[in-house]
Amino acid sequence: MTTVEDALEGTTPLAQKVRAGGPYGSTEALVAQMRAVLPELTEEEKVQTLNAHPRIGEDPRRLSTRSLREQGGDTLPELERLNADYEQRFGFRFVVFVNRRPKSEIVEVLRRRLGRSRAEEMEEGLQAIVDIAEDRLRS
């Protein structure tokens, strides 16, 4: 059986609401429920869900084993600075589906996304959380 814990980091409002709708017999059903729940979250719940995700480029000692495997263990000072700029501008963490891309590529993505609206970024980050969860479930 596919579980929420296999897919999402922490006990977020998204995870709690999806868990309440379970159990799920397939990865497809679980991912579909995640996508269905996203629009139902309040603004505060969306921010809590985004902020529960580990920062891209976080100190490797502070990452879960799963996040470390996905992100790699290297750090970039510029990524740390851009993360701080992003969080100050939007009020929540930058979330992107790394998909095993190098951090130098993620720096460019983060730079571009700093020019977008808060609403666009919130939607993009939440969709990325589900994309990451789906990848974890299929791995």
Phi, psi and omega in degrees: 000140180275132182239157178299322182297335177289344191243320190248148176278132170069186179254081182267165174303322177299311181299318181297316182289322178291318179301320181296336180271356185278187003282163182244134183273350182209161175300318182300317180295319180294314180295319178299320178293320177302313181294325179290328183282329185311310182293342181278344182289143173286168177305314180298318179295324177296315179297316179300319179295315179296317184288344177282342181283140180295145177296142173292128181085010178304152174309122184305334179289345182257003182265150171292159179304318180296315179294322178298318178297320182286320185269334188085168187260000181280155178234152177230121179304324180296324178295320177298316180295315181294323175302315180296317177300316181298311181297323178291320182291315189257338179085015176203169184285149172286124177234129179218147175281102184297318178050043175064019176283152178292153181299329178300325177288323179294325176303316180294320177298314181298317177302313180297317185289340176296340180271001183267175179279162178298318180297317178299317181291322178297313180298314180298316180295318180292320176297322179296322178300318179290321177299318178296314180300317180297318178297318179298319181291331183269349182280000000 
